[in-house]
Amino acid sequence: MKLNKKVNAILIDKKKSWYWLGKNSGVDMSTIYRLKNDESAGTDFSTMEKIADALDVSLDEFRSKEVD
């Protein structure tokens, strides 16, 4: 599952919005919306740390476990 889909599923589960995520994570809104729209080439570790902290989840939630 793509990162934006994983984050979106957590947001839905927690009844939060992408806007809320930007405000509560300290991540720039342009970065949040690039992630939301799957337009980021890659999200750096510190950004994912902030997002995980805001969502109160482990970074492991975002790891790709897909097998080709």
PyMOL Python script that loads the backbone (N, CA, C, O; Angstrom):
from pymol import cmd

cmd.read_pdbstr("""\
ATOM      1  N   MET A   1       0.847  -1.171   0.000  1.00  0.00           N
ATOM      2  CA  MET A   1       0.000   0.000   0.000  1.00  0.00           C
ATOM      3  C   MET A   1       0.893   1.235   0.000  1.00  0.00           C
ATOM      4  O   MET A   1       1.896   1.285   0.712  1.00  0.00           O
ATOM      5  N   LYS A   2       0.529   2.211  -0.789  1.00  0.00           N
ATOM      6  CA  LYS A   2       1.316   3.439  -0.875  1.00  0.00           C
ATOM      7  C   LYS A   2       1.234   4.223   0.426  1.00  0.00           C
ATOM      8  O   LYS A   2       0.272   4.115   1.187  1.00  0.00           O
ATOM      9  N   LEU A   3       2.271   5.013   0.654  1.00  0.00           N
ATOM     10  CA  LEU A   3       2.373   5.793   1.879  1.00  0.00           C
ATOM     11  C   LEU A   3       1.169   6.711   2.068  1.00  0.00           C
ATOM     12  O   LEU A   3       0.625   6.790   3.169  1.00  0.00           O
ATOM     13  N   ASN A   4       0.744   7.403   1.018  1.00  0.00           N
ATOM     14  CA  ASN A   4      -0.387   8.320   1.169  1.00  0.00           C
ATOM     15  C   ASN A   4      -1.657   7.571   1.562  1.00  0.00           C
ATOM     16  O   ASN A   4      -2.478   8.101   2.311  1.00  0.00           O
ATOM     17  N   LYS A   5      -1.826   6.366   1.073  1.00  0.00           N
ATOM     18  CA  LYS A   5      -2.997   5.554   1.426  1.00  0.00           C
ATOM     19  C   LYS A   5      -2.923   5.106   2.886  1.00  0.00           C
ATOM     20  O   LYS A   5      -3.937   5.070   3.583  1.00  0.00           O
ATOM     21  N   LYS A   6      -1.719   4.767   3.340  1.00  0.00           N
ATOM     22  CA  LYS A   6      -1.549   4.356   4.736  1.00  0.00           C
ATOM     23  C   LYS A   6      -1.855   5.511   5.678  1.00  0.00           C
ATOM     24  O   LYS A   6      -2.567   5.342   6.669  1.00  0.00           O
ATOM     25  N   VAL A   7      -1.315   6.685   5.364  1.00  0.00           N
ATOM     26  CA  VAL A   7      -1.561   7.857   6.206  1.00  0.00           C
ATOM     27  C   VAL A   7      -3.046   8.200   6.181  1.00  0.00           C
ATOM     28  O   VAL A   7      -3.636   8.492   7.222  1.00  0.00           O
ATOM     29  N   ASN A   8      -3.645   8.167   5.005  1.00  0.00           N
ATOM     30  CA  ASN A   8      -5.068   8.489   4.891  1.00  0.00           C
ATOM     31  C   ASN A   8      -5.926   7.527   5.722  1.00  0.00           C
ATOM     32  O   ASN A   8      -6.881   7.956   6.371  1.00  0.00           O
ATOM     33  N   ALA A   9      -5.599   6.253   5.706  1.00  0.00           N
ATOM     34  CA  ALA A   9      -6.355   5.268   6.487  1.00  0.00           C
ATOM     35  C   ALA A   9      -6.254   5.568   7.988  1.00  0.00           C
ATOM     36  O   ALA A   9      -7.240   5.446   8.716  1.00  0.00           O
ATOM     37  N   ILE A  10      -5.077   5.956   8.438  1.00  0.00           N
ATOM     38  CA  ILE A  10      -4.901   6.299   9.854  1.00  0.00           C
ATOM     39  C   ILE A  10      -5.692   7.557  10.185  1.00  0.00           C
ATOM     40  O   ILE A  10      -6.348   7.628  11.224  1.00  0.00           O
ATOM     41  N   LEU A  11      -5.630   8.548   9.301  1.00  0.00           N
ATOM     42  CA  LEU A  11      -6.387   9.779   9.521  1.00  0.00           C
ATOM     43  C   LEU A  11      -7.887   9.498   9.609  1.00  0.00           C
ATOM     44  O   LEU A  11      -8.572  10.041  10.475  1.00  0.00           O
ATOM     45  N   ILE A  12      -8.386   8.666   8.727  1.00  0.00           N
ATOM     46  CA  ILE A  12      -9.812   8.317   8.748  1.00  0.00           C
ATOM     47  C   ILE A  12     -10.159   7.611  10.054  1.00  0.00           C
ATOM     48  O   ILE A  12     -11.164   7.924  10.694  1.00  0.00           O
ATOM     49  N   ASP A  13      -9.323   6.662  10.439  1.00  0.00           N
ATOM     50  CA  ASP A  13      -9.552   5.917  11.676  1.00  0.00           C
ATOM     51  C   ASP A  13      -9.598   6.849  12.893  1.00  0.00           C
ATOM     52  O   ASP A  13     -10.379   6.637  13.820  1.00  0.00           O
ATOM     53  N   LYS A  14      -8.749   7.885  12.873  1.00  0.00           N
ATOM     54  CA  LYS A  14      -8.673   8.816  13.995  1.00  0.00           C
ATOM     55  C   LYS A  14      -9.608  10.017  13.826  1.00  0.00           C
ATOM     56  O   LYS A  14      -9.645  10.916  14.666  1.00  0.00           O
ATOM     57  N   LYS A  15     -10.364  10.011  12.715  1.00  0.00           N
ATOM     58  CA  LYS A  15     -11.297  11.111  12.420  1.00  0.00           C
ATOM     59  C   LYS A  15     -10.576  12.456  12.374  1.00  0.00           C
ATOM     60  O   LYS A  15     -11.024  13.445  12.955  1.00  0.00           O
ATOM     61  N   LYS A  16      -9.459  12.463  11.672  1.00  0.00           N
ATOM     62  CA  LYS A  16      -8.648  13.672  11.512  1.00  0.00           C
ATOM     63  C   LYS A  16      -8.483  13.954  10.022  1.00  0.00           C
ATOM     64  O   LYS A  16      -8.698  13.080   9.183  1.00  0.00           O
ATOM     65  N   SER A  17      -8.096  15.197   9.709  1.00  0.00           N
ATOM     66  CA  SER A  17      -7.914  15.606   8.317  1.00  0.00           C
ATOM     67  C   SER A  17      -6.434  15.805   7.993  1.00  0.00           C
ATOM     68  O   SER A  17      -5.591  15.852   8.888  1.00  0.00           O
ATOM     69  N   TRP A  18      -6.140  15.920   6.717  1.00  0.00           N
ATOM     70  CA  TRP A  18      -4.780  16.224   6.294  1.00  0.00           C
ATOM     71  C   TRP A  18      -4.370  17.594   6.823  1.00  0.00           C
ATOM     72  O   TRP A  18      -3.215  17.795   7.198  1.00  0.00           O
ATOM     73  N   TYR A  19      -5.307  18.531   6.853  1.00  0.00           N
ATOM     74  CA  TYR A  19      -5.032  19.858   7.399  1.00  0.00           C
ATOM     75  C   TYR A  19      -4.637  19.743   8.873  1.00  0.00           C
ATOM     76  O   TYR A  19      -3.669  20.365   9.310  1.00  0.00           O
ATOM     77  N   TRP A  20      -5.380  18.955   9.625  1.00  0.00           N
ATOM     78  CA  TRP A  20      -5.052  18.722  11.028  1.00  0.00           C
ATOM     79  C   TRP A  20      -3.636  18.171  11.146  1.00  0.00           C
ATOM     80  O   TRP A  20      -2.860  18.598  12.001  1.00  0.00           O
ATOM     81  N   LEU A  21      -3.310  17.215  10.273  1.00  0.00           N
ATOM     82  CA  LEU A  21      -1.984  16.598  10.306  1.00  0.00           C
ATOM     83  C   LEU A  21      -0.892  17.638  10.106  1.00  0.00           C
ATOM     84  O   LEU A  21       0.115  17.631  10.813  1.00  0.00           O
ATOM     85  N   GLY A  22      -1.088  18.523   9.152  1.00  0.00           N
ATOM     86  CA  GLY A  22      -0.094  19.565   8.911  1.00  0.00           C
ATOM     87  C   GLY A  22       0.086  20.471  10.111  1.00  0.00           C
ATOM     88  O   GLY A  22       1.212  20.796  10.487  1.00  0.00           O
ATOM     89  N   LYS A  23      -1.005  20.875  10.706  1.00  0.00           N
ATOM     90  CA  LYS A  23      -0.948  21.784  11.853  1.00  0.00           C
ATOM     91  C   LYS A  23      -0.351  21.109  13.085  1.00  0.00           C
ATOM     92  O   LYS A  23       0.352  21.762  13.856  1.00  0.00           O
ATOM     93  N   ASN A  24      -0.610  19.847  13.283  1.00  0.00           N
ATOM     94  CA  ASN A  24      -0.171  19.150  14.491  1.00  0.00           C
ATOM     95  C   ASN A  24       1.171  18.441  14.360  1.00  0.00           C
ATOM     96  O   ASN A  24       1.752  18.021  15.360  1.00  0.00           O
ATOM     97  N   SER A  25       1.660  18.309  13.147  1.00  0.00           N
ATOM     98  CA  SER A  25       2.943  17.635  12.959  1.00  0.00           C
ATOM     99  C   SER A  25       4.096  18.624  12.837  1.00  0.00           C
ATOM    100  O   SER A  25       5.252  18.264  13.061  1.00  0.00           O
ATOM    101  N   GLY A  26       3.786  19.863  12.486  1.00  0.00           N
ATOM    102  CA  GLY A  26       4.847  20.833  12.251  1.00  0.00           C
ATOM    103  C   GLY A  26       5.466  20.697  10.872  1.00  0.00           C
ATOM    104  O   GLY A  26       6.471  21.342  10.575  1.00  0.00           O
ATOM    105  N   VAL A  27       4.869  19.858  10.024  1.00  0.00           N
ATOM    106  CA  VAL A  27       5.347  19.676   8.660  1.00  0.00           C
ATOM    107  C   VAL A  27       4.655  20.719   7.782  1.00  0.00           C
ATOM    108  O   VAL A  27       3.453  20.951   7.915  1.00  0.00           O
ATOM    109  N   ASP A  28       5.412  21.340   6.893  1.00  0.00           N
ATOM    110  CA  ASP A  28       4.880  22.356   5.999  1.00  0.00           C
ATOM    111  C   ASP A  28       3.686  21.808   5.211  1.00  0.00           C
ATOM    112  O   ASP A  28       3.711  20.669   4.746  1.00  0.00           O
ATOM    113  N   MET A  29       2.648  22.628   5.067  1.00  0.00           N
ATOM    114  CA  MET A  29       1.432  22.170   4.383  1.00  0.00           C
ATOM    115  C   MET A  29       1.696  21.759   2.934  1.00  0.00           C
ATOM    116  O   MET A  29       1.031  20.858   2.422  1.00  0.00           O
ATOM    117  N   SER A  30       2.645  22.398   2.274  1.00  0.00           N
ATOM    118  CA  SER A  30       2.942  21.995   0.902  1.00  0.00           C
ATOM    119  C   SER A  30       3.476  20.564   0.864  1.00  0.00           C
ATOM    120  O   SER A  30       3.178  19.813  -0.065  1.00  0.00           O
ATOM    121  N   THR A  31       4.261  20.190   1.866  1.00  0.00           N
ATOM    122  CA  THR A  31       4.773  18.819   1.963  1.00  0.00           C
ATOM    123  C   THR A  31       3.632  17.852   2.258  1.00  0.00           C
ATOM    124  O   THR A  31       3.567  16.764   1.686  1.00  0.00           O
ATOM    125  N   ILE A  32       2.737  18.253   3.150  1.00  0.00           N
ATOM    126  CA  ILE A  32       1.583  17.406   3.490  1.00  0.00           C
ATOM    127  C   ILE A  32       0.736  17.151   2.249  1.00  0.00           C
ATOM    128  O   ILE A  32       0.337  16.014   1.999  1.00  0.00           O
ATOM    129  N   TYR A  33       0.457  18.188   1.472  1.00  0.00           N
ATOM    130  CA  TYR A  33      -0.393  18.004   0.304  1.00  0.00           C
ATOM    131  C   TYR A  33       0.319  17.264  -0.825  1.00  0.00           C
ATOM    132  O   TYR A  33      -0.328  16.573  -1.611  1.00  0.00           O
ATOM    133  N   ARG A  34       1.634  17.397  -0.916  1.00  0.00           N
ATOM    134  CA  ARG A  34       2.369  16.569  -1.895  1.00  0.00           C
ATOM    135  C   ARG A  34       2.271  15.095  -1.503  1.00  0.00           C
ATOM    136  O   ARG A  34       2.100  14.227  -2.360  1.00  0.00           O
ATOM    137  N   LEU A  35       2.379  14.826  -0.221  1.00  0.00           N
ATOM    138  CA  LEU A  35       2.228  13.452   0.261  1.00  0.00           C
ATOM    139  C   LEU A  35       0.807  12.957  -0.011  1.00  0.00           C
ATOM    140  O   LEU A  35       0.616  11.852  -0.518  1.00  0.00           O
ATOM    141  N   LYS A  36      -0.175  13.769   0.325  1.00  0.00           N
ATOM    142  CA  LYS A  36      -1.577  13.391   0.118  1.00  0.00           C
ATOM    143  C   LYS A  36      -1.855  13.042  -1.343  1.00  0.00           C
ATOM    144  O   LYS A  36      -2.555  12.073  -1.635  1.00  0.00           O
ATOM    145  N   ASN A  37      -1.305  13.834  -2.249  1.00  0.00           N
ATOM    146  CA  ASN A  37      -1.552  13.645  -3.675  1.00  0.00           C
ATOM    147  C   ASN A  37      -0.549  12.711  -4.334  1.00  0.00           C
ATOM    148  O   ASN A  37      -0.514  12.601  -5.560  1.00  0.00           O
ATOM    149  N   ASP A  38       0.260  12.043  -3.535  1.00  0.00           N
ATOM    150  CA  ASP A  38       1.262  11.083  -4.016  1.00  0.00           C
ATOM    151  C   ASP A  38       2.208  11.725  -5.038  1.00  0.00           C
ATOM    152  O   ASP A  38       2.575  11.109  -6.039  1.00  0.00           O
ATOM    153  N   GLU A  39       2.590  12.966  -4.761  1.00  0.00           N
ATOM    154  CA  GLU A  39       3.471  13.704  -5.665  1.00  0.00           C
ATOM    155  C   GLU A  39       4.893  13.824  -5.133  1.00  0.00           C
ATOM    156  O   GLU A  39       5.751  14.420  -5.784  1.00  0.00           O
ATOM    157  N   SER A  40       5.146  13.269  -3.965  1.00  0.00           N
ATOM    158  CA  SER A  40       6.489  13.382  -3.405  1.00  0.00           C
ATOM    159  C   SER A  40       7.355  12.246  -3.923  1.00  0.00           C
ATOM    160  O   SER A  40       6.926  11.093  -3.969  1.00  0.00           O
ATOM    161  N   ALA A  41       8.559  12.581  -4.307  1.00  0.00           N
ATOM    162  CA  ALA A  41       9.488  11.569  -4.810  1.00  0.00           C
ATOM    163  C   ALA A  41       9.949  10.662  -3.674  1.00  0.00           C
ATOM    164  O   ALA A  41      10.316   9.509  -3.897  1.00  0.00           O
ATOM    165  N   GLY A  42       9.925  11.180  -2.495  1.00  0.00           N
ATOM    166  CA  GLY A  42      10.332  10.434  -1.311  1.00  0.00           C
ATOM    167  C   GLY A  42      10.199  11.346  -0.111  1.00  0.00           C
ATOM    168  O   GLY A  42      10.475  12.542  -0.200  1.00  0.00           O
ATOM    169  N   THR A  43       9.790  10.803   0.980  1.00  0.00           N
ATOM    170  CA  THR A  43       9.606  11.599   2.183  1.00  0.00           C
ATOM    171  C   THR A  43      10.731  11.271   3.146  1.00  0.00           C
ATOM    172  O   THR A  43      10.976  10.105   3.456  1.00  0.00           O
ATOM    173  N   ASP A  44      11.415  12.309   3.618  1.00  0.00           N
ATOM    174  CA  ASP A  44      12.579  12.049   4.461  1.00  0.00           C
ATOM    175  C   ASP A  44      12.172  11.559   5.848  1.00  0.00           C
ATOM    176  O   ASP A  44      11.024  11.695   6.271  1.00  0.00           O
ATOM    177  N   PHE A  45      13.141  10.994   6.527  1.00  0.00           N
ATOM    178  CA  PHE A  45      12.900  10.341   7.813  1.00  0.00           C
ATOM    179  C   PHE A  45      12.348  11.310   8.852  1.00  0.00           C
ATOM    180  O   PHE A  45      11.416  10.969   9.580  1.00  0.00           O
ATOM    181  N   SER A  46      12.909  12.507   8.929  1.00  0.00           N
ATOM    182  CA  SER A  46      12.463  13.460   9.954  1.00  0.00           C
ATOM    183  C   SER A  46      11.006  13.865   9.733  1.00  0.00           C
ATOM    184  O   SER A  46      10.271  14.078  10.697  1.00  0.00           O
ATOM    185  N   THR A  47      10.590  13.972   8.487  1.00  0.00           N
ATOM    186  CA  THR A  47       9.190  14.289   8.185  1.00  0.00           C
ATOM    187  C   THR A  47       8.290  13.148   8.634  1.00  0.00           C
ATOM    188  O   THR A  47       7.245  13.381   9.241  1.00  0.00           O
ATOM    189  N   MET A  48       8.684  11.935   8.344  1.00  0.00           N
ATOM    190  CA  MET A  48       7.868  10.787   8.740  1.00  0.00           C
ATOM    191  C   MET A  48       7.830  10.644  10.259  1.00  0.00           C
ATOM    192  O   MET A  48       6.821  10.210  10.815  1.00  0.00           O
ATOM    193  N   GLU A  49       8.918  11.004  10.929  1.00  0.00           N
ATOM    194  CA  GLU A  49       8.931  10.996  12.394  1.00  0.00           C
ATOM    195  C   GLU A  49       7.880  11.955  12.939  1.00  0.00           C
ATOM    196  O   GLU A  49       7.125  11.606  13.845  1.00  0.00           O
ATOM    197  N   LYS A  50       7.835  13.154  12.388  1.00  0.00           N
ATOM    198  CA  LYS A  50       6.864  14.166  12.827  1.00  0.00           C
ATOM    199  C   LYS A  50       5.432  13.706  12.566  1.00  0.00           C
ATOM    200  O   LYS A  50       4.548  13.898  13.400  1.00  0.00           O
ATOM    201  N   ILE A  51       5.212  13.101  11.408  1.00  0.00           N
ATOM    202  CA  ILE A  51       3.871  12.615  11.059  1.00  0.00           C
ATOM    203  C   ILE A  51       3.467  11.483  12.001  1.00  0.00           C
ATOM    204  O   ILE A  51       2.343  11.463  12.504  1.00  0.00           O
ATOM    205  N   ALA A  52       4.375  10.547  12.240  1.00  0.00           N
ATOM    206  CA  ALA A  52       4.079   9.430  13.148  1.00  0.00           C
ATOM    207  C   ALA A  52       3.788   9.935  14.553  1.00  0.00           C
ATOM    208  O   ALA A  52       2.869   9.447  15.212  1.00  0.00           O
ATOM    209  N   ASP A  53       4.564  10.908  15.014  1.00  0.00           N
ATOM    210  CA  ASP A  53       4.329  11.470  16.350  1.00  0.00           C
ATOM    211  C   ASP A  53       2.962  12.142  16.425  1.00  0.00           C
ATOM    212  O   ASP A  53       2.233  11.953  17.399  1.00  0.00           O
ATOM    213  N   ALA A  54       2.612  12.917  15.416  1.00  0.00           N
ATOM    214  CA  ALA A  54       1.315  13.602  15.410  1.00  0.00           C
ATOM    215  C   ALA A  54       0.163  12.602  15.405  1.00  0.00           C
ATOM    216  O   ALA A  54      -0.868  12.823  16.040  1.00  0.00           O
ATOM    217  N   LEU A  55       0.349  11.508  14.688  1.00  0.00           N
ATOM    218  CA  LEU A  55      -0.698  10.487  14.594  1.00  0.00           C
ATOM    219  C   LEU A  55      -0.650   9.503  15.757  1.00  0.00           C
ATOM    220  O   LEU A  55      -1.542   8.667  15.904  1.00  0.00           O
ATOM    221  N   ASP A  56       0.379   9.599  16.574  1.00  0.00           N
ATOM    222  CA  ASP A  56       0.582   8.706  17.708  1.00  0.00           C
ATOM    223  C   ASP A  56       0.645   7.241  17.259  1.00  0.00           C
ATOM    224  O   ASP A  56      -0.016   6.365  17.816  1.00  0.00           O
ATOM    225  N   VAL A  57       1.469   7.015  16.229  1.00  0.00           N
ATOM    226  CA  VAL A  57       1.696   5.664  15.721  1.00  0.00           C
ATOM    227  C   VAL A  57       3.205   5.431  15.604  1.00  0.00           C
ATOM    228  O   VAL A  57       3.997   6.373  15.620  1.00  0.00           O
ATOM    229  N   SER A  58       3.573   4.189  15.488  1.00  0.00           N
ATOM    230  CA  SER A  58       4.963   3.813  15.286  1.00  0.00           C
ATOM    231  C   SER A  58       5.351   4.060  13.822  1.00  0.00           C
ATOM    232  O   SER A  58       4.513   3.987  12.924  1.00  0.00           O
ATOM    233  N   LEU A  59       6.616   4.349  13.607  1.00  0.00           N
ATOM    234  CA  LEU A  59       7.111   4.476  12.234  1.00  0.00           C
ATOM    235  C   LEU A  59       6.913   3.182  11.451  1.00  0.00           C
ATOM    236  O   LEU A  59       6.834   3.202  10.222  1.00  0.00           O
ATOM    237  N   ASP A  60       6.833   2.062  12.159  1.00  0.00           N
ATOM    238  CA  ASP A  60       6.611   0.774  11.495  1.00  0.00           C
ATOM    239  C   ASP A  60       5.294   0.755  10.715  1.00  0.00           C
ATOM    240  O   ASP A  60       5.149  -0.020   9.769  1.00  0.00           O
ATOM    241  N   GLU A  61       4.347   1.590  11.098  1.00  0.00           N
ATOM    242  CA  GLU A  61       3.067   1.666  10.388  1.00  0.00           C
ATOM    243  C   GLU A  61       3.258   2.051   8.921  1.00  0.00           C
ATOM    244  O   GLU A  61       2.431   1.716   8.073  1.00  0.00           O
ATOM    245  N   PHE A  62       4.354   2.757   8.629  1.00  0.00           N
ATOM    246  CA  PHE A  62       4.575   3.271   7.295  1.00  0.00           C
ATOM    247  C   PHE A  62       5.525   2.417   6.464  1.00  0.00           C
ATOM    248  O   PHE A  62       5.760   2.707   5.291  1.00  0.00           O
ATOM    249  N   ARG A  63       6.063   1.378   7.063  1.00  0.00           N
ATOM    250  CA  ARG A  63       6.987   0.518   6.330  1.00  0.00           C
ATOM    251  C   ARG A  63       6.240  -0.270   5.271  1.00  0.00           C
ATOM    252  O   ARG A  63       5.122  -0.733   5.494  1.00  0.00           O
ATOM    253  N   SER A  64       6.859  -0.413   4.144  1.00  0.00           N
ATOM    254  CA  SER A  64       6.270  -1.199   3.065  1.00  0.00           C
ATOM    255  C   SER A  64       6.566  -2.662   3.315  1.00  0.00           C
ATOM    256  O   SER A  64       7.722  -3.056   3.473  1.00  0.00           O
ATOM    257  N   LYS A  65       5.523  -3.460   3.350  1.00  0.00           N
ATOM    258  CA  LYS A  65       5.705  -4.889   3.566  1.00  0.00           C
ATOM    259  C   LYS A  65       5.226  -5.682   2.358  1.00  0.00           C
ATOM    260  O   LYS A  65       4.943  -6.877   2.450  1.00  0.00           O
ATOM    261  N   GLU A  66       5.140  -4.991   1.219  1.00  0.00           N
ATOM    262  CA  GLU A  66       4.692  -5.654   0.013  1.00  0.00           C
ATOM    263  C   GLU A  66       5.799  -6.542  -0.530  1.00  0.00           C
ATOM    264  O   GLU A  66       6.978  -6.194  -0.477  1.00  0.00           O
ATOM    265  N   VAL A  67       5.409  -7.669  -1.041  1.00  0.00           N
ATOM    266  CA  VAL A  67       6.354  -8.590  -1.655  1.00  0.00           C
ATOM    267  C   VAL A  67       5.980  -8.716  -3.112  1.00  0.00           C
ATOM    268  O   VAL A  67       4.827  -8.987  -3.450  1.00  0.00           O
ATOM    269  N   ASP A  68       6.978  -8.514  -3.991  1.00  0.00           N
ATOM    270  CA  ASP A  68       6.714  -8.606  -5.440  1.00  0.00           C
ATOM    271  C   ASP A  68       6.597 -10.031  -5.893  1.00  0.00           C
ATOM    272  O   ASP A  68       6.377 -10.286  -7.077  1.00  0.00           O
TER     273      ASP A  68
END
""", "prot")
cmd.dss("prot")
cmd.show_as("cartoon", "prot")
cmd.util.cbc("prot")
cmd.orient("prot")
